[in-house]
């Protein structure tokens, strides 16, 4: 998946009309409803449960799905509240992919704080929004406001619409 997005980014870069450089770029996301009442499905090749730390580690093709939200990586650690009745945060490492059903972001690590609806991605971040792409060192997303910010070595590609 990471190579596919990198290839897509390269195609967009080569075919674009403009390339902008910035240190911090605001991003608007497609509106989605985050429904915390939807079931959360987690799949992986292996699972290690750590009762003392209220966490579970999923390794190998790990994937967390809740409605249109998908968070996948080689390794995902899920942290539960003290009663182990709800997920508080999800930490992902190595080949991280996050999608809201419309946009796709990839990075080397990421954290999803469920209660606040925030996602933070870091390390070679690439966000693809349709034919547009943006890359940088870190991406912070607020799923409640559908806003985000990319920071560090930001490169943005916007492909203008053509009337044909």
C-alpha positions as CSV (number, residue, x, y, z in Angstrom):
1,X,0.0,0.0,0.0
2,X,2.9,2.4,0.8
3,X,4.5,1.9,-2.6
4,X,1.1,2.4,-4.3
5,X,0.7,5.8,-2.5
6,X,4.3,6.8,-3.3
7,X,3.8,5.9,-7.0
8,X,0.5,7.9,-7.0
9,X,2.3,10.8,-5.4
10,X,5.1,10.6,-8.0
11,X,2.6,10.6,-10.8
12,X,0.8,13.6,-9.3
13,X,4.1,15.4,-8.8
14,X,5.2,14.8,-12.4
15,X,1.8,15.8,-13.9
16,X,1.1,18.8,-11.7
17,X,1.1,22.4,-12.7
18,X,2.2,23.8,-9.4
19,X,4.3,22.7,-6.4
20,X,4.2,24.7,-3.2
21,X,6.6,24.5,-0.2
22,X,5.6,25.5,3.3
23,X,6.5,24.8,6.9
24,X,2.9,24.4,8.1
25,X,-0.1,23.8,5.9
26,X,-3.7,23.7,6.9
27,X,-5.8,20.8,5.4
28,X,-9.5,20.4,5.1
29,X,-10.8,16.9,5.2
30,X,-14.0,15.4,3.7
31,X,-16.8,15.6,6.3
32,X,-17.4,12.3,8.0
33,X,-19.3,11.3,11.1
34,X,-17.3,9.6,13.8
35,X,-19.7,7.4,15.7
36,X,-18.1,6.0,18.8
37,X,-21.0,3.7,19.3
38,X,-20.1,1.6,16.2
39,X,-18.4,-1.6,16.8
40,X,-14.6,-1.7,16.5
41,X,-13.1,-4.7,14.6
42,X,-9.4,-5.5,15.1
43,X,-7.6,-8.1,13.0
44,X,-4.0,-9.2,12.9
45,X,-1.7,-12.2,12.6
46,X,-1.0,-12.3,16.4
47,X,-2.3,-10.9,19.7
48,X,-0.6,-10.2,23.0
49,X,-2.8,-9.1,25.9
50,X,-1.3,-7.2,28.8
51,X,-3.8,-7.0,31.6
52,X,-1.5,-5.0,33.9
53,X,-1.3,-2.1,31.4
54,X,-4.8,-2.4,30.1
55,X,-3.5,-2.9,26.6
56,X,-3.3,-5.4,23.7
57,X,-0.7,-5.6,21.0
58,X,-1.7,-6.8,17.5
59,X,1.1,-7.6,15.2
60,X,1.4,-8.6,11.5
61,X,-1.2,-7.1,9.1
62,X,-2.9,-5.3,12.1
63,X,-6.1,-3.4,11.2
64,X,-8.6,-1.5,13.2
65,X,-11.9,-0.7,11.6
66,X,-14.8,1.4,13.0
67,X,-17.3,2.5,10.3
68,X,-15.4,4.3,7.6
69,X,-12.3,4.8,9.7
70,X,-9.5,2.3,9.1
71,X,-6.1,2.4,10.9
72,X,-3.6,-0.3,9.8
73,X,0.0,-1.0,10.5
74,X,2.5,-3.8,11.1
75,X,2.0,-3.3,14.8
76,X,-0.9,-1.7,16.7
77,X,-1.2,-1.3,20.4
78,X,-4.7,-0.7,21.8
79,X,-5.0,1.0,25.2
80,X,-8.2,0.5,27.1
81,X,-9.7,2.5,30.0
82,X,-9.3,1.1,33.6
83,X,-12.5,-0.8,33.4
84,X,-11.4,-2.3,30.0
85,X,-14.8,-1.2,28.6
86,X,-13.7,1.3,26.0
87,X,-10.7,2.0,23.8
88,X,-8.8,5.2,24.8
89,X,-6.0,5.3,22.2
90,X,-4.5,3.3,19.4
91,X,-0.8,3.5,18.7
92,X,0.5,2.2,15.4
93,X,4.1,1.6,14.1
94,X,5.7,0.6,10.8
95,X,3.8,1.1,7.5
96,X,0.9,3.0,9.1
97,X,-2.2,3.8,7.0
98,X,-5.1,5.8,8.1
99,X,-8.2,6.5,6.0
100,X,-11.6,8.1,6.6
101,X,-13.1,6.5,3.5
102,X,-12.1,9.4,1.3
103,X,-8.6,10.5,2.1
104,X,-5.7,8.2,2.7
105,X,-2.7,9.0,4.8
106,X,0.5,6.9,5.3
107,X,3.3,7.3,7.8
108,X,5.8,5.4,9.9
109,X,4.0,5.9,13.2
110,X,0.6,7.1,14.4
111,X,-1.7,7.7,17.3
112,X,-5.5,7.9,17.4
113,X,-6.9,9.4,20.5
114,X,-10.5,8.1,20.4
115,X,-12.1,10.4,23.0
116,X,-10.8,13.6,21.3
117,X,-11.1,12.3,17.7
118,X,-7.5,13.3,16.9
119,X,-5.0,11.4,14.8
120,X,-1.3,12.3,14.8
121,X,1.0,10.7,12.1
122,X,4.7,11.1,11.9
123,X,7.6,10.0,9.7
124,X,7.4,10.3,5.9
125,X,3.8,11.3,5.9
126,X,1.9,11.3,2.6
127,X,-1.8,12.4,2.4
128,X,-3.7,11.8,-0.8
129,X,-7.0,13.7,-1.3
130,X,-8.3,12.7,-4.7
131,X,-5.8,13.8,-7.3
132,X,-4.1,16.2,-4.8
133,X,-1.3,15.1,-2.5
134,X,0.6,16.6,0.4
135,X,3.7,15.2,2.2
136,X,5.6,16.2,5.3
137,X,7.2,15.1,8.5
138,X,4.0,15.2,10.7
139,X,0.3,15.4,10.2
140,X,-2.3,16.2,12.9
141,X,-6.0,15.6,12.1
142,X,-9.1,16.5,14.1
143,X,-11.9,14.2,13.0
144,X,-14.5,16.3,14.8
145,X,-13.8,19.5,12.9
146,X,-12.5,17.8,9.7
147,X,-9.3,19.9,9.8
148,X,-5.7,19.0,9.8
149,X,-2.2,20.5,9.8
150,X,0.9,19.2,8.1
151,X,4.3,20.3,9.4
152,X,8.0,20.0,8.5
153,X,9.3,19.8,4.9
154,X,5.8,20.2,3.5
155,X,5.3,19.7,-0.2
156,X,1.9,20.2,-1.6
157,X,0.6,19.3,-5.1
158,X,-2.7,20.7,-6.3
159,X,-3.9,19.5,-9.7
160,X,-6.2,22.1,-11.3
161,X,-9.5,21.0,-12.7
162,X,-9.7,21.2,-16.5
163,X,-12.9,21.9,-18.3
164,X,-13.2,19.4,-21.1
